[in-house]
Amino acid sequence: MSYPKPCRFLFVAIGLLAASGPLSAQTTPNGSPPAAASPAIEAPNGAEPMEDPQTGDHWTYELRDDISGDIKSTITTTVTDVSNSEIGIRIALLGNPNSGYQTFDHAWNLIDNGVWRYTPNDGTGIKPPLAAGTTWSFKGTDLNSTVGGSWKRSGTSKVLGKESLTTRAGTFDTFKIETNIQVQNVNDPTKKVQFVQQTWYAPVIDHWVKRTAVSRSDGRVREKSTTELVEYGRR
């Protein structure tokens, strides 16, 4: 079966991740060549505090296909505006002049990516206060504003514990969260896709440092990816 775009979108960035196939829902295709891997970045001694989102905050990630082992893209997400209930994000791919836009709530659940609307959200964010063993569940609807496709979404998340994680962006104290999601076509309930996402969320930068995602349909693995933070900062 073909993968529904609201599901494949999960592999960005992600959440974030909010996109390989998912990026087509955020940017206008222009035939640009695949982005090259970004140069090595020296890890700082400690994380720069960014607990509350502000305009100009930015995070850069490398997206790796864990089936082929290839780096598929380098993605920078930048806060464009912040309201009492929502955070606007601009997404840019290295080597691609076009940008995409997403809207999140303050728990980093995705609400809208310009093509798909998630009501009330996609459930891939956090639910503070975080503590080992905490669990929560979510349900929603994914609606394609262009073609009218509709999918039902349900899932659960659990905080597995705390971990110290080092990437090229630095060393961070994180909460490791596992999220299990199923999406089902409203018009054809036999079409289903399951996802398992693991997120290492760092409160000090109010964002994830690393995400892994696996999608399955018809009992088979279809996609596996890792998104890892390589740089971040505040304007």
GROMACS elastic network, one bead per residue, 0.5 to 0.9 nm:
[ bonds ]
;  ai    aj funct       b0    kb
    1   191     6  0.77379   500
    1   217     6  0.78156   500
    1   218     6  0.81792   500
    3     6     6  0.85409   500
    3     7     6  0.70197   500
    3     8     6  0.65941   500
    3   193     6  0.76399   500
    3   217     6  0.83981   500
    3   222     6  0.87178   500
    4     7     6  0.55251   500
    4     8     6  0.64509   500
    4     9     6  0.87185   500
    4   151     6  0.85424   500
    4   183     6  0.88751   500
    4   185     6  0.85850   500
    4   193     6  0.82526   500
    5     9     6  0.58703   500
    5    10     6  0.87749   500
    5    21     6  0.77427   500
    5    22     6  0.64447   500
    5    24     6  0.89096   500
    5    25     6  0.75156   500
    5   116     6  0.84116   500
    5   144     6  0.89298   500
    6     9     6  0.52647   500
    6    10     6  0.71693   500
    6    22     6  0.78443   500
    6    25     6  0.87248   500
    6   115     6  0.89360   500
    6   116     6  0.65478   500
    6   117     6  0.89073   500
    6   118     6  0.87832   500
    6   142     6  0.67019   500
    6   143     6  0.83358   500
    6   144     6  0.81071   500
    6   151     6  0.81512   500
    6   183     6  0.87640   500
    7    10     6  0.55482   500
    7    11     6  0.79700   500
    7    22     6  0.81440   500
    7   182     6  0.89752   500
    7   183     6  0.72775   500
    7   193     6  0.74746   500
    7   194     6  0.87070   500
    7   195     6  0.82304   500
    7   215     6  0.84184   500
    8    11     6  0.57862   500
    8    12     6  0.81920   500
    8    19     6  0.69635   500
    8    20     6  0.84974   500
    8    21     6  0.63452   500
    8    22     6  0.51768   500
    8    23     6  0.89557   500
    8   215     6  0.82619   500
    8   223     6  0.85033   500
    9    12     6  0.59822   500
    9    13     6  0.76124   500
    9    14     6  0.69734   500
    9    15     6  0.75203   500
    9    16     6  0.83763   500
    9    17     6  0.76090   500
    9    18     6  0.59192   500
    9    20     6  0.86732   500
    9    21     6  0.71476   500
    9    23     6  0.70035   500
    9    24     6  0.87236   500
    9    25     6  0.74259   500
    9    26     6  0.89665   500
   10    13     6  0.62615   500
   10    14     6  0.52509   500
   10    15     6  0.52135   500
   10    16     6  0.65866   500
   10    17     6  0.58805   500
   10    18     6  0.56812   500
   10    19     6  0.65135   500
   10    22     6  0.71199   500
   10   124     6  0.84708   500
   10   195     6  0.87357   500
   10   197     6  0.87773   500
   10   213     6  0.78687   500
   11    14     6  0.52767   500
   11    15     6  0.66351   500
   11    16     6  0.69579   500
   11    17     6  0.63901   500
   11    18     6  0.65859   500
   11    19     6  0.50662   500
   11    20     6  0.75974   500
   11    21     6  0.82025   500
   11    22     6  0.65916   500
   11    23     6  0.88518   500
   11    63     6  0.85251   500
   11   211     6  0.89473   500
   11   212     6  0.83213   500
   11   213     6  0.64900   500
   11   214     6  0.84731   500
   11   215     6  0.89553   500
   11   223     6  0.84182   500
   11   224     6  0.82608   500
   11   225     6  0.66918   500
   11   226     6  0.82373   500
   11   227     6  0.81989   500
   12    15     6  0.55820   500
   12    20     6  0.74926   500
   12    21     6  0.87905   500
   12    22     6  0.64258   500
   12    23     6  0.70380   500
   12    63     6  0.73554   500
   12    75     6  0.85330   500
   12   225     6  0.87873   500
   12   227     6  0.74096   500
   13    19     6  0.59420   500
   13    22     6  0.89175   500
   13    61     6  0.85611   500
   13    63     6  0.84514   500
   13    75     6  0.86249   500
   13   211     6  0.80200   500
   13   227     6  0.70917   500
   14    19     6  0.61670   500
   14    22     6  0.88117   500
   14   124     6  0.88451   500
   14   211     6  0.79989   500
   14   227     6  0.77707   500
   15    19     6  0.80616   500
   15   108     6  0.83642   500
   15   109     6  0.79824   500
   15   110     6  0.71458   500
   15   122     6  0.89120   500
   15   124     6  0.65153   500
   15   125     6  0.79401   500
   15   211     6  0.83811   500
   16    19     6  0.76283   500
   16   108     6  0.88315   500
   16   110     6  0.83574   500
   16   124     6  0.83594   500
   16   208     6  0.84275   500
   16   211     6  0.80088   500
   16   227     6  0.81902   500
   17   110     6  0.81714   500
   17   124     6  0.82764   500
   17   211     6  0.82962   500
   17   227     6  0.84179   500
   18    22     6  0.76417   500
   18    23     6  0.80935   500
   18    26     6  0.87852   500
   18    91     6  0.87840   500
   18   102     6  0.78924   500
   18   110     6  0.76484   500
   18   113     6  0.80982   500
   19    24     6  0.72918   500
   19    25     6  0.76732   500
   19    26     6  0.77372   500
   19    63     6  0.88152   500
   20    23     6  0.57291   500
   20    24     6  0.76577   500
   20    63     6  0.83990   500
   20    65     6  0.85649   500
   20    72     6  0.65962   500
   20    73     6  0.75737   500
   21    24     6  0.58569   500
   21    25     6  0.79528   500
   22    25     6  0.56431   500
   22    26     6  0.73663   500
   23    26     6  0.51798   500
   23    27     6  0.62400   500
   23    93     6  0.89299   500
   23   100     6  0.83522   500
   24    27     6  0.56033   500
   24    28     6  0.69372   500
   24    29     6  0.68950   500
   25    28     6  0.80519   500
   25   100     6  0.81476   500
   25   113     6  0.72971   500
   25   114     6  0.74800   500
   25   115     6  0.61850   500
   25   116     6  0.80701   500
   26    91     6  0.76940   500
   26    99     6  0.73111   500
   26   101     6  0.64500   500
   26   102     6  0.79199   500
   26   113     6  0.64046   500
   26   114     6  0.67955   500
   26   115     6  0.75483   500
   27    30     6  0.89128   500
   27    91     6  0.82965   500
   27    92     6  0.83387   500
   27    93     6  0.88908   500
   27    96     6  0.88982   500
   27    98     6  0.59731   500
   27    99     6  0.55312   500
   27   101     6  0.82486   500
   28    98     6  0.63055   500
   28    99     6  0.76598   500
   28   100     6  0.78815   500
   29    32     6  0.77037   500
   29    96     6  0.88508   500
   29    98     6  0.80739   500
   30    96     6  0.78402   500
   30    97     6  0.85957   500
   30    98     6  0.80887   500
   31    96     6  0.87680   500
   32    35     6  0.83514   500
   32    95     6  0.68626   500
   32    96     6  0.59418   500
   32    97     6  0.85315   500
   33    36     6  0.88390   500
   33    95     6  0.71887   500
   33    96     6  0.80366   500
   34    72     6  0.70496   500
   34    73     6  0.68069   500
   34    94     6  0.84479   500
   34    95     6  0.72419   500
   34    96     6  0.85448   500
   35    38     6  0.85693   500
   35    71     6  0.85941   500
   35    72     6  0.71709   500
   35    73     6  0.53235   500
   35    74     6  0.65229   500
   35    93     6  0.73445   500
   35    94     6  0.54017   500
   35    95     6  0.52833   500
   35    96     6  0.77480   500
   36    71     6  0.80394   500
   36    72     6  0.83551   500
   36    73     6  0.71492   500
   36    74     6  0.75553   500
   36    94     6  0.74510   500
   36    95     6  0.77281   500
   37    62     6  0.76146   500
   37    71     6  0.67210   500
   37    72     6  0.84227   500
   37    73     6  0.72315   500
   37    74     6  0.66723   500
   37    94     6  0.87541   500
   38    41     6  0.84728   500
   38    62     6  0.80662   500
   38    74     6  0.69789   500
   38    94     6  0.84454   500
   38   230     6  0.86034   500
   40   168     6  0.72921   500
   40   230     6  0.84529   500
   41   168     6  0.56985   500
   41   169     6  0.68985   500
   41   230     6  0.69988   500
   41   231     6  0.74174   500
   42   168     6  0.63323   500
   42   169     6  0.72609   500
   42   170     6  0.79352   500
   43    46     6  0.84146   500
   43   166     6  0.83692   500
   43   167     6  0.73281   500
   43   168     6  0.51795   500
   43   169     6  0.51063   500
   43   171     6  0.75103   500
   43   230     6  0.87380   500
   43   231     6  0.88196   500
   44    47     6  0.71323   500
   44    48     6  0.89052   500
   44   168     6  0.85955   500
   44   169     6  0.69810   500
   44   170     6  0.52263   500
   44   171     6  0.77527   500
   45   170     6  0.67756   500
   45   171     6  0.74054   500
   46   170     6  0.65530   500
   46   171     6  0.64263   500
   46   172     6  0.76255   500
   47    50     6  0.88060   500
   47   169     6  0.84100   500
   47   170     6  0.64649   500
   47   171     6  0.67465   500
   47   172     6  0.64624   500
   47   204     6  0.70969   500
   47   205     6  0.75128   500
   48   204     6  0.73693   500
   48   205     6  0.71112   500
   48   232     6  0.88223   500
   48   233     6  0.76240   500
   48   234     6  0.87055   500
   49    52     6  0.88023   500
   49   203     6  0.87365   500
   49   204     6  0.51029   500
   49   205     6  0.56687   500
   49   206     6  0.86622   500
   50    53     6  0.67957   500
   50    54     6  0.83512   500
   50    57     6  0.80624   500
   50   203     6  0.82868   500
   50   204     6  0.57919   500
   50   206     6  0.63300   500
   50   207     6  0.89545   500
   50   233     6  0.81620   500
   50   234     6  0.73806   500
   51   203     6  0.63314   500
   51   204     6  0.52158   500
   51   205     6  0.52932   500
   51   206     6  0.50872   500
   51   207     6  0.87468   500
   52   204     6  0.89626   500
   52   205     6  0.80639   500
   52   206     6  0.68723   500
   53    56     6  0.87498   500
   53    57     6  0.67542   500
   53    79     6  0.75375   500
   53    82     6  0.72448   500
   53    87     6  0.79158   500
   53   106     6  0.84908   500
   53   205     6  0.86673   500
   53   206     6  0.73699   500
   54    57     6  0.57489   500
   54    79     6  0.67189   500
   54    80     6  0.83476   500
   54    81     6  0.74164   500
   54    82     6  0.66702   500
   54    87     6  0.89700   500
   54   234     6  0.78509   500
   54   235     6  0.85550   500
   55    58     6  0.87620   500
   55    78     6  0.77535   500
   55    80     6  0.52830   500
   55    81     6  0.53649   500
   55    82     6  0.67139   500
   55    88     6  0.88259   500
   55   234     6  0.83860   500
   55   235     6  0.76688   500
   56    78     6  0.59312   500
   56    79     6  0.52420   500
   56    80     6  0.63893   500
   56    81     6  0.83160   500
   56   233     6  0.83824   500
   56   234     6  0.60892   500
   57    77     6  0.83548   500
   57    78     6  0.56513   500
   57    79     6  0.53777   500
   57    80     6  0.83550   500
   57   232     6  0.76877   500
   57   233     6  0.59202   500
   57   235     6  0.60453   500
   58    76     6  0.67930   500
   58    77     6  0.55190   500
   58    79     6  0.63981   500
   58   231     6  0.83400   500
   58   232     6  0.54682   500
   58   233     6  0.55510   500
   58   234     6  0.64747   500
   58   235     6  0.80958   500
   59    75     6  0.82699   500
   59    76     6  0.56385   500
   59    77     6  0.54342   500
   59    78     6  0.66770   500
   59   207     6  0.83206   500
   59   229     6  0.69561   500
   59   230     6  0.78867   500
   59   231     6  0.59599   500
   59   233     6  0.67476   500
   60    74     6  0.70370   500
   60    75     6  0.55526   500
   60    77     6  0.63884   500
   60    78     6  0.87555   500
   60   228     6  0.83465   500
   60   229     6  0.58416   500
   60   230     6  0.57684   500
   60   231     6  0.51100   500
   60   232     6  0.60021   500
   61    73     6  0.83507   500
   61    74     6  0.56915   500
   61    75     6  0.52113   500
   61    76     6  0.63405   500
   61    77     6  0.83852   500
   61   209     6  0.86033   500
   61   210     6  0.85732   500
   61   227     6  0.60947   500
   61   228     6  0.52052   500
   61   230     6  0.55241   500
   61   231     6  0.71912   500
   61   232     6  0.89082   500
   62    71     6  0.68852   500
   62    72     6  0.76999   500
   62    73     6  0.59950   500
   62    75     6  0.63467   500
   62    76     6  0.89425   500
   62   226     6  0.80505   500
   62   227     6  0.55829   500
   62   228     6  0.54671   500
   62   229     6  0.66564   500
   62   230     6  0.68746   500
   63    70     6  0.86774   500
   63    71     6  0.58554   500
   63    72     6  0.56215   500
   63    73     6  0.53648   500
   63    74     6  0.62464   500
   63    75     6  0.75223   500
   63   225     6  0.69306   500
   63   226     6  0.58277   500
   63   228     6  0.67809   500
   64    67     6  0.88053   500
   64    68     6  0.85148   500
   64    69     6  0.64516   500
   64    70     6  0.56721   500
   64    72     6  0.55155   500
   64    73     6  0.73793   500
   64   224     6  0.86015   500
   64   225     6  0.55302   500
   64   226     6  0.52036   500
   64   227     6  0.63447   500
   64   228     6  0.83927   500
   65    68     6  0.56942   500
   65    69     6  0.53325   500
   65    70     6  0.54059   500
   65    71     6  0.62826   500
   65    72     6  0.63867   500
   65   223     6  0.78738   500
   65   224     6  0.61467   500
   65   226     6  0.67311   500
   66    70     6  0.72831   500
   66    71     6  0.88715   500
   66   223     6  0.80650   500
   66   224     6  0.51819   500
   66   226     6  0.66586   500
   67    70     6  0.81180   500
   67   223     6  0.73266   500
   67   224     6  0.60432   500
   67   225     6  0.75921   500
   68    71     6  0.88661   500
   69    72     6  0.89987   500
   69   225     6  0.89665   500
   71    74     6  0.79920   500
   73    93     6  0.68381   500
   73    94     6  0.70865   500
   74    92     6  0.85014   500
   74    93     6  0.58364   500
   74    94     6  0.55246   500
   74    95     6  0.87900   500
   75    91     6  0.68756   500
   75    92     6  0.57675   500
   75    94     6  0.63958   500
   76    90     6  0.81092   500
   76    91     6  0.58078   500
   76    92     6  0.52682   500
   76    93     6  0.64680   500
   76    94     6  0.78582   500
   76   231     6  0.88910   500
   76   232     6  0.88709   500
   77    89     6  0.62472   500
   77    90     6  0.55823   500
   77    92     6  0.65175   500
   77    93     6  0.89864   500
   78    88     6  0.83643   500
   78    89     6  0.54228   500
   78    90     6  0.51891   500
   78    91     6  0.66247   500
   78    92     6  0.83991   500
   79    82     6  0.75208   500
   79    87     6  0.69557   500
   79    88     6  0.57634   500
   79    90     6  0.64210   500
   80    87     6  0.77025   500
   80    88     6  0.52986   500
   80    89     6  0.54514   500
   80    90     6  0.63714   500
   81    86     6  0.83809   500
   81    87     6  0.60085   500
   81    88     6  0.50872   500
   81    89     6  0.74050   500
   82    85     6  0.79355   500
   82    86     6  0.60708   500
   82    88     6  0.62929   500
   83    86     6  0.52362   500
   83    87     6  0.63856   500
   83    88     6  0.85284   500
   84    87     6  0.84899   500
   84   106     6  0.82830   500
   85   104     6  0.86167   500
   85   105     6  0.58779   500
   85   106     6  0.63747   500
   86   103     6  0.66167   500
   86   104     6  0.55869   500
   86   106     6  0.59771   500
   86   108     6  0.89968   500
   86   111     6  0.87714   500
   87   102     6  0.83890   500
   87   103     6  0.57407   500
   87   104     6  0.51379   500
   87   105     6  0.59376   500
   87   106     6  0.65577   500
   87   108     6  0.82316   500
   88   101     6  0.72587   500
   88   102     6  0.60314   500
   88   104     6  0.65358   500
   88   105     6  0.88387   500
   89   100     6  0.83392   500
   89   101     6  0.55749   500
   89   102     6  0.51378   500
   89   103     6  0.61564   500
   89   104     6  0.77440   500
   90    99     6  0.65652   500
   90   100     6  0.57461   500
   90   102     6  0.65563   500
   91    98     6  0.88475   500
   91    99     6  0.55405   500
   91   101     6  0.58663   500
   91   102     6  0.76396   500
   92    95     6  0.88381   500
   92    96     6  0.72337   500
   92    97     6  0.76522   500
   92    98     6  0.68772   500
   92   100     6  0.66776   500
   92   101     6  0.89735   500
   93    96     6  0.53792   500
   93    97     6  0.76611   500
   93    98     6  0.78138   500
   93    99     6  0.74734   500
   94    97     6  0.80765   500
   96    99     6  0.79177   500
  100   113     6  0.77813   500
  100   114     6  0.78948   500
  101   112     6  0.84315   500
  101   113     6  0.59840   500
  101   114     6  0.65952   500
  102   110     6  0.73622   500
  102   111     6  0.75568   500
  102   112     6  0.55956   500
  102   114     6  0.66707   500
  103   108     6  0.89284   500
  103   109     6  0.86341   500
  103   110     6  0.61560   500
  103   111     6  0.54514   500
  103   112     6  0.51171   500
  103   113     6  0.64334   500
  103   114     6  0.85770   500
  104   107     6  0.76396   500
  104   108     6  0.53280   500
  104   109     6  0.53712   500
  104   111     6  0.52497   500
  104   112     6  0.71764   500
  104   121     6  0.81348   500
  104   125     6  0.88891   500
  105   108     6  0.53531   500
  105   109     6  0.55331   500
  105   110     6  0.67350   500
  105   111     6  0.69161   500
  105   121     6  0.81002   500
  105   125     6  0.85789   500
  106   109     6  0.74301   500
  106   125     6  0.87709   500
  107   110     6  0.89677   500
  107   125     6  0.54527   500
  107   126     6  0.52956   500
  107   127     6  0.64643   500
  107   128     6  0.78190   500
  108   111     6  0.89526   500
  108   123     6  0.87086   500
  108   124     6  0.73329   500
  108   126     6  0.65994   500
  108   206     6  0.89049   500
  108   207     6  0.80273   500
  109   121     6  0.57805   500
  109   122     6  0.58523   500
  109   123     6  0.54820   500
  109   124     6  0.53276   500
  109   126     6  0.73127   500
  110   113     6  0.76779   500
  110   117     6  0.87010   500
  110   118     6  0.69897   500
  110   121     6  0.54943   500
  110   122     6  0.53409   500
  110   123     6  0.72678   500
  110   124     6  0.70845   500
  110   125     6  0.74225   500
  111   116     6  0.83747   500
  111   117     6  0.60096   500
  111   119     6  0.67869   500
  111   120     6  0.68850   500
  111   122     6  0.65099   500
  112   115     6  0.72847   500
  112   116     6  0.58100   500
  112   118     6  0.59970   500
  112   119     6  0.87640   500
  112   121     6  0.79802   500
  112   122     6  0.89259   500
  113   116     6  0.56530   500
  113   117     6  0.68193   500
  113   118     6  0.87325   500
  114   117     6  0.74393   500
  114   145     6  0.82087   500
  115   143     6  0.83505   500
  115   144     6  0.57838   500
  115   145     6  0.57323   500
  115   146     6  0.64590   500
  116   142     6  0.63910   500
  116   143     6  0.54771   500
  116   145     6  0.61292   500
  116   146     6  0.82424   500
  117   120     6  0.86860   500
  117   121     6  0.79289   500
  117   122     6  0.88498   500
  117   141     6  0.80417   500
  117   142     6  0.57381   500
  117   143     6  0.51918   500
  117   144     6  0.64469   500
  117   145     6  0.71260   500
  118   122     6  0.54859   500
  118   123     6  0.89461   500
  118   140     6  0.68187   500
  118   141     6  0.57696   500
  118   143     6  0.65278   500
  119   122     6  0.72401   500
  119   139     6  0.86193   500
  119   140     6  0.53370   500
  119   141     6  0.52251   500
  119   142     6  0.65485   500
  119   143     6  0.80660   500
  120   123     6  0.85176   500
  120   139     6  0.81602   500
  120   140     6  0.59571   500
  120   141     6  0.74400   500
  121   124     6  0.82439   500
  121   138     6  0.88299   500
  121   139     6  0.84178   500
  121   140     6  0.65780   500
  121   141     6  0.79797   500
  121   142     6  0.83946   500
  122   125     6  0.79565   500
  122   138     6  0.83389   500
  122   139     6  0.81276   500
  122   140     6  0.68865   500
  122   141     6  0.81068   500
  122   142     6  0.77445   500
  122   153     6  0.75857   500
  122   154     6  0.87941   500
  123   126     6  0.81254   500
  123   137     6  0.81606   500
  123   138     6  0.59911   500
  123   139     6  0.75298   500
  123   140     6  0.80793   500
  123   153     6  0.87083   500
  123   154     6  0.81832   500
  123   155     6  0.74751   500
  123   156     6  0.83731   500
  123   157     6  0.85947   500
  123   179     6  0.86484   500
  123   181     6  0.85637   500
  124   157     6  0.83004   500
  124   179     6  0.71296   500
  124   181     6  0.88460   500
  124   197     6  0.84096   500
  126   129     6  0.87745   500
  126   130     6  0.78483   500
  126   157     6  0.85434   500
  126   177     6  0.83409   500
  126   201     6  0.83348   500
  127   130     6  0.66009   500
  127   134     6  0.89759   500
  127   135     6  0.88037   500
  127   136     6  0.76969   500
  128   131     6  0.83077   500
  129   134     6  0.88792   500
  130   133     6  0.88346   500
  130   134     6  0.68017   500
  130   159     6  0.71330   500
  130   175     6  0.74981   500
  131   134     6  0.56733   500
  131   159     6  0.65042   500
  131   160     6  0.85628   500
  131   161     6  0.71294   500
  131   162     6  0.82690   500
  131   175     6  0.78875   500
  132   135     6  0.89287   500
  132   158     6  0.81059   500
  132   159     6  0.51354   500
  132   160     6  0.56128   500
  132   162     6  0.70194   500
  132   175     6  0.79181   500
  132   176     6  0.86400   500
  133   158     6  0.63532   500
  133   159     6  0.52949   500
  133   160     6  0.59831   500
  133   161     6  0.70087   500
  134   157     6  0.82842   500
  134   158     6  0.56653   500
  134   159     6  0.53677   500
  134   160     6  0.80619   500
  135   156     6  0.71574   500
  135   157     6  0.55204   500
  135   159     6  0.64929   500
  136   155     6  0.86384   500
  136   156     6  0.56913   500
  136   157     6  0.54295   500
  136   158     6  0.66830   500
  137   154     6  0.76199   500
  137   155     6  0.56718   500
  137   157     6  0.62564   500
  137   158     6  0.89276   500
  138   153     6  0.81008   500
  138   154     6  0.56424   500
  138   155     6  0.54679   500
  138   156     6  0.62998   500
  138   157     6  0.85075   500
  139   152     6  0.76560   500
  139   153     6  0.55320   500
  139   155     6  0.65876   500
  139   156     6  0.89996   500
  140   151     6  0.85882   500
  140   152     6  0.60555   500
  140   153     6  0.50677   500
  140   154     6  0.64197   500
  141   150     6  0.69166   500
  141   151     6  0.57533   500
  141   153     6  0.57213   500
  141   154     6  0.86958   500
  141   183     6  0.88865   500
  142   149     6  0.80134   500
  142   150     6  0.55851   500
  142   151     6  0.50497   500
  142   152     6  0.63223   500
  142   153     6  0.70179   500
  142   183     6  0.86960   500
  143   146     6  0.89348   500
  143   147     6  0.89118   500
  143   148     6  0.63974   500
  143   149     6  0.57777   500
  143   151     6  0.66594   500
  143   152     6  0.89343   500
  144   147     6  0.58556   500
  144   150     6  0.64034   500
  144   151     6  0.88806   500
  145   148     6  0.54553   500
  145   149     6  0.77009   500
  146   149     6  0.81356   500
  149   185     6  0.82241   500
  149   186     6  0.83086   500
  149   187     6  0.86692   500
  150   184     6  0.86871   500
  150   185     6  0.63731   500
  150   186     6  0.57789   500
  150   187     6  0.77019   500
  151   183     6  0.61422   500
  151   184     6  0.52992   500
  151   186     6  0.52549   500
  151   187     6  0.83194   500
  152   182     6  0.81788   500
  152   183     6  0.54369   500
  152   184     6  0.51470   500
  152   185     6  0.64070   500
  152   186     6  0.63333   500
  153   181     6  0.70348   500
  153   182     6  0.58203   500
  153   184     6  0.65902   500
  154   180     6  0.84650   500
  154   181     6  0.57597   500
  154   182     6  0.55665   500
  154   183     6  0.66031   500
  154   184     6  0.88632   500
  155   179     6  0.70436   500
  155   180     6  0.53325   500
  155   182     6  0.62161   500
  155   183     6  0.87530   500
  156   178     6  0.82894   500
  156   179     6  0.56973   500
  156   180     6  0.54605   500
  156   181     6  0.67736   500
  157   177     6  0.66775   500
  157   178     6  0.55188   500
  157   180     6  0.64188   500
  157   181     6  0.87461   500
  158   161     6  0.89684   500
  158   176     6  0.85353   500
  158   177     6  0.55626   500
  158   178     6  0.54080   500
  158   179     6  0.66022   500
  158   180     6  0.89928   500
  159   162     6  0.82971   500
  159   175     6  0.67442   500
  159   176     6  0.58590   500
  159   178     6  0.65164   500
  159   179     6  0.89407   500
  160   175     6  0.74734   500
  160   176     6  0.54993   500
  160   177     6  0.56521   500
  160   178     6  0.68818   500
  161   174     6  0.85118   500
  161   175     6  0.57995   500
  161   176     6  0.55973   500
  161   177     6  0.75531   500
  162   173     6  0.71645   500
  162   174     6  0.56348   500
  162   176     6  0.59859   500
  162   200     6  0.87509   500
  163   172     6  0.83017   500
  163   173     6  0.60160   500
  163   174     6  0.52622   500
  163   175     6  0.61876   500
  163   176     6  0.66776   500
  163   200     6  0.79490   500
  164   171     6  0.68800   500
  164   172     6  0.56143   500
  164   174     6  0.59426   500
  164   175     6  0.86264   500
  165   170     6  0.82891   500
  165   171     6  0.55845   500
  165   172     6  0.53364   500
  165   173     6  0.64725   500
  165   174     6  0.68754   500
  165   200     6  0.80356   500
  165   209     6  0.79186   500
  165   210     6  0.86451   500
  166   169     6  0.75565   500
  166   170     6  0.55814   500
  166   172     6  0.63057   500
  166   173     6  0.89692   500
  166   209     6  0.86966   500
  167   170     6  0.54112   500
  167   171     6  0.64287   500
  167   172     6  0.84278   500
  167   209     6  0.77364   500
  167   210     6  0.84770   500
  167   228     6  0.72521   500
  167   229     6  0.65818   500
  167   230     6  0.65258   500
  168   171     6  0.83473   500
  168   228     6  0.86726   500
  168   229     6  0.71172   500
  168   231     6  0.71443   500
  169   172     6  0.89850   500
  169   209     6  0.85338   500
  169   229     6  0.61002   500
  169   232     6  0.69658   500
  170   229     6  0.88628   500
  170   230     6  0.81596   500
  170   231     6  0.83539   500
  172   201     6  0.89502   500
  172   202     6  0.62828   500
  172   203     6  0.89120   500
  172   204     6  0.79912   500
  172   205     6  0.89320   500
  172   209     6  0.77717   500
  173   200     6  0.88979   500
  173   201     6  0.83205   500
  173   202     6  0.59367   500
  173   203     6  0.78599   500
  173   204     6  0.80513   500
  174   200     6  0.55408   500
  174   201     6  0.50868   500
  174   203     6  0.69951   500
  174   204     6  0.87803   500
  174   208     6  0.82424   500
  174   209     6  0.79251   500
  175   199     6  0.78384   500
  175   200     6  0.55230   500
  175   201     6  0.52429   500
  175   202     6  0.65701   500
  175   203     6  0.81974   500
  176   198     6  0.68922   500
  176   199     6  0.56336   500
  176   201     6  0.64879   500
  177   197     6  0.81369   500
  177   198     6  0.55830   500
  177   199     6  0.50803   500
  177   200     6  0.64183   500
  177   201     6  0.75879   500
  178   196     6  0.71227   500
  178   197     6  0.57605   500
  178   199     6  0.64342   500
  179   195     6  0.79277   500
  179   196     6  0.57687   500
  179   197     6  0.50710   500
  179   198     6  0.62560   500
  179   199     6  0.80213   500
  180   194     6  0.74279   500
  180   195     6  0.57113   500
  180   197     6  0.64772   500
  180   198     6  0.88741   500
  181   193     6  0.82519   500
  181   194     6  0.56886   500
  181   195     6  0.50372   500
  181   196     6  0.65139   500
  181   197     6  0.82111   500
  182   192     6  0.68801   500
  182   193     6  0.57150   500
  182   195     6  0.63472   500
  183   191     6  0.83879   500
  183   192     6  0.56275   500
  183   193     6  0.54621   500
  183   194     6  0.66279   500
  183   195     6  0.85747   500
  184   187     6  0.88827   500
  184   188     6  0.77916   500
  184   189     6  0.57035   500
  184   190     6  0.74426   500
  184   191     6  0.58130   500
  184   193     6  0.67672   500
  185   188     6  0.51783   500
  185   189     6  0.51510   500
  185   190     6  0.73799   500
  185   191     6  0.55564   500
  185   192     6  0.66027   500
  186   189     6  0.58575   500
  186   191     6  0.87586   500
  187   191     6  0.89740   500
  188   191     6  0.59006   500
  188   192     6  0.89149   500
  189   192     6  0.69738   500
  191   217     6  0.83726   500
  191   218     6  0.88418   500
  192   216     6  0.88450   500
  192   217     6  0.64762   500
  192   218     6  0.79766   500
  193   215     6  0.68754   500
  193   216     6  0.58207   500
  193   218     6  0.79556   500
  194   214     6  0.82698   500
  194   215     6  0.56424   500
  194   216     6  0.51946   500
  194   217     6  0.64119   500
  195   213     6  0.68919   500
  195   214     6  0.55856   500
  195   216     6  0.63770   500
  196   212     6  0.81744   500
  196   213     6  0.56980   500
  196   214     6  0.53357   500
  196   215     6  0.66390   500
  196   216     6  0.87286   500
  197   211     6  0.69187   500
  197   212     6  0.55806   500
  197   214     6  0.65193   500
  197   215     6  0.86965   500
  198   210     6  0.81769   500
  198   211     6  0.55340   500
  198   212     6  0.52124   500
  198   213     6  0.65051   500
  199   208     6  0.64190   500
  199   209     6  0.77650   500
  199   210     6  0.59778   500
  199   212     6  0.67244   500
  199   213     6  0.88013   500
  200   207     6  0.85784   500
  200   208     6  0.54253   500
  200   209     6  0.56243   500
  200   210     6  0.52227   500
  200   211     6  0.63463   500
  201   205     6  0.86399   500
  201   206     6  0.73540   500
  201   207     6  0.56612   500
  201   209     6  0.59469   500
  201   210     6  0.74218   500
  201   211     6  0.87113   500
  202   205     6  0.58415   500
  202   206     6  0.59432   500
  202   207     6  0.57441   500
  202   208     6  0.57816   500
  202   209     6  0.64343   500
  203   207     6  0.67344   500
  203   208     6  0.84290   500
  204   207     6  0.80716   500
  205   208     6  0.80893   500
  205   209     6  0.88319   500
  205   232     6  0.85930   500
  205   233     6  0.88733   500
  208   211     6  0.70497   500
  208   228     6  0.84139   500
  208   229     6  0.77421   500
  209   227     6  0.82313   500
  209   228     6  0.59519   500
  209   229     6  0.50881   500
  209   230     6  0.85306   500
  210   226     6  0.72077   500
  210   227     6  0.55695   500
  210   229     6  0.61661   500
  211   225     6  0.81421   500
  211   226     6  0.56133   500
  211   227     6  0.50756   500
  211   228     6  0.65329   500
  212   224     6  0.74487   500
  212   225     6  0.56364   500
  212   227     6  0.63573   500
  212   228     6  0.86710   500
  213   223     6  0.77716   500
  213   224     6  0.56422   500
  213   225     6  0.53912   500
  213   226     6  0.65600   500
  213   227     6  0.86427   500
  214   221     6  0.70567   500
  214   222     6  0.75796   500
  214   223     6  0.56410   500
  214   225     6  0.67219   500
  215   220     6  0.83583   500
  215   221     6  0.58852   500
  215   222     6  0.55954   500
  215   223     6  0.52268   500
  215   224     6  0.66336   500
  216   219     6  0.60633   500
  216   220     6  0.51872   500
  216   222     6  0.53558   500
  216   223     6  0.72701   500
  217   220     6  0.54809   500
  217   221     6  0.67682   500
  217   222     6  0.68429   500
  218   221     6  0.85523   500
  221   224     6  0.76133   500
  229   232     6  0.76029   500
